[in-house]
Amino acid sequence: MYDLAILWDWIAFSVRWLHVITAMAWIGASFYFIALDLMLKPNDALPEGAFGEEWEVHGGGFYHTVKYMVAPARMPEHLTWHKWQSYSTWLSGAALLMIIYWVGGELFLLDPTKADLALWQGILISGGSLTIGWLLYDALCKSKLAERPTLLMLLLFVILVIMSWGYNQIFTGRAALLHLGAFTATIMTGNVFFQIMPNQRIVVADLKAGRTPDAKYGKIAKVRSTHNNYLTLPVVFLMLSNHYPLAFATQYAWIIASLIFLTGVTIRHYFNTMHKTGKGPHWTWAVTVLLMVLIAWLSTLRDGETWEEAEARALTPYEQRFAAAEGFEAAYDAVIGNCSMCHAREPVWEGLRWAPKGVHLETPGDVARQASEIYLQAGVSHAMPPPNAIQMDAQARQAIVAWVREVRTQ
């Protein structure tokens, strides 16, 4: 049974690897086409129906791109569809969310100090919120608000702020920010799957049938694509946030996540304007820096769980098995002697103000809750503690391994 933890960790690593690769492909394609669209220049010699052209040089060759506002006069023999980058990113991300936050929900998803929920209830909220969020956003885009894009974007921001606050009332800090990223990414992929691609298929079908495509389909796709462009950078931040306690393990993490969406707007506005006019508005960088300073300040305002509160917090039945297992005392001593100087609510290691990854290893309950991570980080591997910080002897590591395996072989 204990080998399943190692296998499961490798599965999670593999899926994360796939997710990062596909996300790079999707984001790269998105940024390229937005930039290309903005750099298009008119030319009297363009074919009928063409809006603009762009000449580019890359890899020793020259590329000549022509864009049609609706469609060319006839269907080309070869047409490349850009969709799988988005689909594979969302599917791999959904799989990773299930692996870490559903299967590992007892440790990573629920925070009993915030809400008394069963794991199945947390999973239901996790999956249901992504679905409801897309339906709400899609309904707004199909309403008359589509004719007022600025107001629509403001309403989208309000929804994201509400979701940021809501997730933070239920989930752990890591899970809250990750789910906000997943919520946003679901909107982005939903735009591709339910709107952009179907509308493009209608245009292609009209061309094949000899009909003149309606320009409204391209207009709809353009609005959704623009939303995706402004949401991309905040999603990347949220996906990386679980590595940085200053982002997710602070009192105002939900405000930090909300402000990040504003930095996404300012940064993208600069580059979008630069691609279109050749010169970006430099004031956007000043605003971005001010927002990041505000975020950094908010991250220092902490009101976390005290040692006494952690000690009094009840363990789940799963965690109780580890706390009551034979070998726990020896494993606890090994962790306290080698890990707690950094993984404390007030770390004593010089240069540390907060525990790495927000993981606390002080009380018996702390150690029982983190059993799987301790086993992987300091038992079967030597990832922790850092070798230049402290030399953990083989006997201490073996005590951790024996403790966890005792429980998992029962």
For each residue, the residues with C-beta under 8 A, 3 or more apart:
1: 4 408 409
2: 5 6 375 404 405 408 409
3: 6 7
4: 1 7 8 408
5: 2 8 9 372 375 376 404 408
6: 2 3 9 10 376 380
7: 3 4 10 11
8: 4 5 11 12 99 103
9: 5 6 12 13 376
10: 6 7 13 14
11: 7 8 14 15 99
12: 8 9 15 16 96 99 100
13: 9 10 16 17
14: 10 11 17 18
15: 11 12 18 19 92 95 96 99
16: 12 13 19 20 96
17: 13 14 20 21
18: 14 15 21 22 88 92
19: 15 16 22 23 89 92 93 95 96
20: 16 17 23 24
21: 17 18 24 25
22: 18 19 25 26 85 88 89 92
23: 19 20 26 27 89 93 236 239
24: 20 21 27 28
25: 21 22 28 29 85 88 89
26: 22 23 29 30 85 86 88 89
27: 23 24 30 31 232 236
28: 24 25 31 32
29: 25 26 32 33 82 85
30: 26 27 33 34 225 228 229 232
31: 27 28 34 35 229 232
32: 28 29 35 36
33: 29 30 36 37 82 225
34: 30 31 37 38 225 229 272 275
35: 31 32 38 39 271 275
36: 32 33 39 40 54 65 67
37: 33 34 40 67
38: 34 35 272 275 276
39: 35 36 54 275 276
40: 36 37 51 52 53 54 65 67
41: 52 53 54
42: 46 51 52
43: 46 52 53
44:
45:
46: 42 43 50 51 52 53 66
47: 50 66 72 73
48: 73
49: 68 69 70 71 72 73
50: 46 47 53 66 67 68 69 72
51: 40 42 46 67 68 69
52: 40 41 42 43 46 66 67
53: 40 41 43 46 50 64 65 66 67
54: 36 39 40 41 64 65
55: 62 63 64 65
56: 62 63 65
57: 61 62 63
58: 61 63
59:
60:
61: 57 58
62: 55 56 57
63: 55 56 57 58
64: 53 54 55
65: 36 40 53 54 55 56
66: 46 47 50 52 53
67: 36 37 40 50 51 52 53
68: 49 50 51 71 72
69: 49 50 51 215 218
70: 49 203 212 213 214 215 218
71: 49 68 203 204 206 207 213
72: 47 49 50 68 75 76 207
73: 47 48 49
74: 207
75: 72 79 204 207 208
76: 72 79
77:
78:
79: 75 76 204
80:
81: 197 200
82: 29 33 85
83: 86 87 192 193 197
84: 87 88
85: 22 25 26 29 82 88 89
86: 26 83 89 90 188 189 192 193
87: 83 84 90 91 189 192 193
88: 18 22 25 26 84 85 91 92
89: 19 22 23 25 26 85 86 92 93 185 189
90: 86 87 93 94 185 186 189
91: 87 88 94 95
92: 15 18 19 22 88 89 95 96
93: 19 23 89 90 96 97 182 185
94: 90 91 97 98 182
95: 15 19 91 92 98 99
96: 12 15 16 19 92 93 99 100
97: 93 94 100 101 102 126 178 179 182
98: 94 95 101 102 103
99: 8 11 12 15 95 96 102 103 104
100: 12 96 97 103 104 108
101: 97 98 104 105 108 109 126 175 178 179
102: 97 98 99 105 109 123 126
103: 8 98 99 100
104: 99 100 101 107 108 109 372
105: 101 102 108 109 110 119 122 123
106: 109 110 119 316 318 319
107: 104 369 370 372 373
108: 100 101 104 105 172 174 175
109: 101 102 104 105 106 119 122 123 126 171 172 175
110: 105 106 115 117 119 122 170 171 172 175
111: 114 115 170 171 172 173 175
112: 115 116 313 314
113: 305 309 313
114: 111 168 169 170 171
115: 110 111 112 169 170
116: 112
117: 110 121 122 125 170
118: 121 122
119: 105 106 109 110 122 123
120: 123 124
121: 117 118 124 125
122: 105 109 110 117 118 119 125 126 170 171
123: 102 105 109 119 120 126 127
124: 120 121 127 128
125: 117 121 122 128 129 170
126: 97 101 102 109 122 123 129 130 171 175 179
127: 123 124 130 131
128: 124 125 131 132
129: 125 126 132 133 163 166 167 179 183
130: 126 127 133 134 179 182 183 186
131: 127 128 134 135 186
132: 128 129 135 136
133: 129 130 136 137 159 163 183 186 187
134: 130 131 137 138 186 187 190
135: 131 132 138 139
136: 132 133 139 140 159
137: 133 134 140 141 156 159 187 190
138: 134 135 141 142 190 194 195
139: 135 136 142 143
140: 136 137 143 145 152 155 156
141: 137 138 145 146 152 195 223 224
142: 138 139 146
143: 139 140 146
144: 147 148
145: 140 141 148 151 152 155
146: 141 142 143 149 152 220 223
147: 144
148: 144 145 151 152
149: 146 152 153 223 226
150: 153 154
151: 145 148 154 155
152: 140 141 145 146 148 149 155 156
153: 149 150 156 157 227 230
154: 150 151 157 158
155: 140 145 151 152 158 159
156: 137 140 152 153 159 160 227
157: 153 154 160 161 258 261 262
158: 154 155 161 162
159: 133 136 137 155 156 162 163
160: 156 157 163 164 180 183 184 258 261
161: 157 158 164 165 254 258
162: 158 159 165 166
163: 129 133 159 160 166 167 180 183
164: 160 161 167 168 176 180 254 255 257 258
165: 161 162 168 169 254
166: 129 162 163 169 170
167: 129 163 164 170 171 175 176 177 179 180 183 254
168: 114 164 165 171 173 176 253 254
169: 114 115 165 166
170: 110 111 114 115 117 122 125 166 167 176
171: 109 110 111 114 122 126 167 168 175 176 179
172: 108 109 110 111 175 176 248
173: 111 168 176 177 245 248 249 250 253 358
174: 108 177 178 241 242 248 249 358
175: 101 108 109 110 111 126 167 171 172 178 179
176: 164 167 168 170 171 172 173 179 180 248 253 254 257
177: 167 173 174 180 181 238 241 242 247 248 253 257
178: 97 101 174 175 181 182 238 239 241 242
179: 97 101 126 129 130 167 171 175 176 182 183
180: 160 163 164 167 176 177 183 184 238 257
181: 177 178 184 185 234 235 237 238 239 241
182: 93 94 97 130 178 179 185 186
183: 129 130 133 160 163 167 179 180 186 187
184: 160 180 181 187 188 231 234 235 238
185: 89 90 93 181 182 188 189 235
186: 90 130 131 133 134 182 183 189 190
187: 133 134 137 183 184 190 191 227 231
188: 86 184 185 191 192 227 228 231 232 235
189: 86 87 89 90 185 186 192 193
190: 134 137 138 186 187 193 194 195
191: 187 188 194 195 196 224 225 227 228
192: 83 86 87 188 189 195 196 197 224 228
193: 83 86 87 189 190 196 197
194: 138 190 191 197 198
195: 138 141 190 191 192 198 199 220 221 224
196: 191 192 193 199 200 221 224 225
197: 81 83 192 193 194 200 201
198: 194 195 201 202
199: 195 196 202 203 217 218 220 221
200: 81 196 197 203 204 217 221
201: 197 198 204 205
202: 198 199 205 206 213 214 217
203: 70 71 199 200 206 207 213 217 218
204: 71 75 79 200 201 207 208
205: 201 202 208 209
206: 71 202 203 209 211 212 213 214
207: 71 72 74 75 203 204 210 211 213
208: 75 204 205
209: 205 206
210: 207
211: 206 207
212: 70 206
213: 70 71 202 203 206 207 217 218
214: 70 202 206 217
215: 69 70 218 219
216: 219 220
217: 199 200 202 203 213 214 220 221
218: 69 70 199 203 213 215 221 222
219: 215 216 222 223
220: 146 195 199 216 217 223 224
221: 195 196 199 200 217 218 224 225
222: 218 219 225 226
223: 141 146 149 219 220 226 227
224: 141 191 192 195 196 220 221 227 228
225: 30 33 34 191 196 221 222 228 229
226: 149 222 223 229 230
227: 153 156 187 188 191 223 224 230 231
228: 30 188 191 192 224 225 231 232
229: 30 31 34 225 226 232 268 272
230: 153 226 227 264 265 268
231: 184 187 188 227 228 234 235 261 264
232: 27 30 31 188 228 229 235 236 264 268
233: 236 237 263 264 267 268
234: 181 184 231 237 238 260 261 263 264
235: 181 184 185 188 231 232 238 239
236: 23 27 232 233 239 240
237: 181 233 234 240 241 247 260 264
238: 177 178 180 181 184 234 235 241 257 260
239: 23 178 181 235 236 242
240: 236 237 243 244
241: 174 177 178 181 237 238 244 247 248 257
242: 174 177 178 239 248
243: 240 357
244: 240 241 247 248
245: 173 248 249 250 354 355 356 357 358
246: 249 250 296 299 354
247: 177 237 241 244 250 253 256 257 299
248: 172 173 174 176 177 241 242 244 245 253 358
249: 173 174 245 246 253 304 354 358
250: 173 245 246 247 253 256 298 299 300 301 302
251: 301 302 303 304
252: 255 256 298 299 301
253: 168 173 176 177 247 248 249 250 256 257
254: 161 164 165 167 168 176 257 258
255: 164 252 258 259 298
256: 247 250 252 253 259 260 295 298 299
257: 164 176 177 180 238 241 247 253 254 260 261
258: 157 160 161 164 254 255 261 262
259: 255 256 262 263 291 294 295 298
260: 234 237 238 256 257 263 264 295
261: 157 160 231 234 257 258 264 265
262: 157 258 259 265 266 291
263: 233 234 259 260 266 267 288 291 292
264: 230 231 232 233 234 237 260 261 267 268
265: 230 261 262 268 269
266: 262 263 269 270 284 285 287 288 291
267: 233 263 264 270 271 284 288
268: 229 230 232 233 264 265 271 272
269: 265 266 272 273 281 284
270: 266 267 273 274 280 281 282 284 285
271: 35 267 268 274 275 280
272: 34 38 229 268 269 275 276
273: 269 270 276 277 279 280 281
274: 270 271 277 278 279 280
275: 34 35 38 39 271 272
276: 38 39 272 273
277: 273 274 280
278: 274
279: 273 274
280: 270 271 273 274 277 284
281: 269 270 273 284
282: 270 285 286
283: 286 287
284: 266 267 269 270 280 281 287 288
285: 266 270 282 288 289
286: 282 283 289 290
287: 266 283 284 290 291
288: 263 266 267 284 285 291 292
289: 285 286 292 293
290: 286 287 293 294
291: 259 262 263 266 287 288 294 295
292: 263 288 289 295 296
293: 289 290 296 297
294: 259 290 291 297 298
295: 256 259 260 291 292 298 299
296: 246 292 293 299 300
297: 293 294 300 301
298: 250 252 255 256 259 294 295 301
299: 246 247 250 252 256 295 296
300: 250 296 297
301: 250 251 252 297 298
302: 250 251 354
303: 251
304: 249 251 345
305: 113 309 310 313 345
306: 309 310 345
307: 310 311 345 362 363
308: 311 312
309: 113 305 306 312 313
310: 305 306 307 313 345 360 362 363 365 366
311: 307 308 363 364 365
312: 308 309
313: 112 113 305 309 310 365
314: 112
315: 319 320 323 365 368 369
316: 106 319 320
317: 320 321
318: 106 321 322
319: 106 315 316 322 323 365 368 369 371
320: 315 316 317 323 324 368
321: 317 318 324 325 407 410
322: 318 319 325 328 367 368 371 403 404 407
323: 315 319 320 328 364 365 368
324: 320 321 328
325: 321 322 328 403 406 407
326: 403 406
327: 330 331 399 402 403 406
328: 322 323 324 325 331 332 364 367 368 403
329: 332 333
330: 327 333 334 399 402 403
331: 327 328 334 335 367 374 399 400 402 403 404
332: 328 329 335 336 364 367
333: 329 330 336 337 399
334: 330 331 337 338 378 392 396 397 399 400
335: 331 332 338 339 340 361 367 374 378 400
336: 332 333 339 340 361 362
337: 333 334 340 396
338: 334 335 378 385 390 392 396
339: 335 336 342 343 361 374 378 384 385
340: 335 336 337 343 344 361 362
341: 344 347 348 349 390
342: 339 347 349 352 355 356 385 389
343: 339 340 347 355 356 359 360 361 362 366
344: 340 341 347 348 355 360 361 362
345: 304 305 306 307 310 355 360 362
346:
347: 341 342 343 344 352 353 354 355
348: 341 344
349: 341 342 352 389
350:
351:
352: 342 347 349 355 356
353: 347
354: 245 246 249 302 347 358
355: 245 342 343 344 345 347 352 358 359 360 361
356: 245 342 343 352 359
357: 243 245
358: 173 174 245 248 249 354 355
359: 343 355 356 370 373
360: 310 343 344 345 355 363 366
361: 335 336 339 340 343 344 355 366 367 370 374
362: 307 310 336 340 343 344 345 366
363: 307 310 311 360 366 367
364: 311 323 328 332 367 368
365: 310 311 313 315 319 323 368 369
366: 310 343 360 361 362 363 369 370
367: 322 328 331 332 335 361 363 364 370 371 374
368: 315 319 320 322 323 328 364 365 371
369: 107 315 319 365 366
370: 107 359 361 366 367 373 374
371: 319 322 367 368 374 375 403 404 407
372: 5 104 107 375 376 404
373: 107 359 370 376 377
374: 331 335 339 361 367 370 371 377 378 379 400 404
375: 2 5 371 372 378 379 380 400 401 404
376: 5 6 9 372 373 379 380 381 383
377: 373 374 381 383 384
378: 334 335 338 339 374 375 381 382 383 384 385 392 397 400
379: 374 375 376 397 400 401 404
380: 6 375 376 401
381: 376 377 378
382: 378 387 392 397
383: 376 377 378
384: 339 377 378
385: 338 339 342 378 389 390 392
386: 389 390
387: 382 391
388:
389: 342 349 385 386
390: 338 341 385 386
391: 387
392: 334 338 378 382 385 396 397
393: 396 397
394: 397 398
395: 398 399
396: 334 337 338 392 393 399 400
397: 334 378 379 382 392 393 394 400 401
398: 394 395 401 402
399: 327 330 331 333 334 395 396 402 403
400: 331 334 335 374 375 378 379 396 397 403 404
401: 375 379 380 397 398 404 405
402: 327 330 331 398 399 405 406
403: 322 325 326 327 328 330 331 371 399 400 406 407
404: 2 5 322 331 371 372 374 375 379 400 401 407 408
405: 2 401 402 408 409
406: 325 326 327 402 403 409 410
407: 321 322 325 371 403 404 410
408: 1 2 4 5 404 405
409: 1 2 405 406
410: 321 406 407
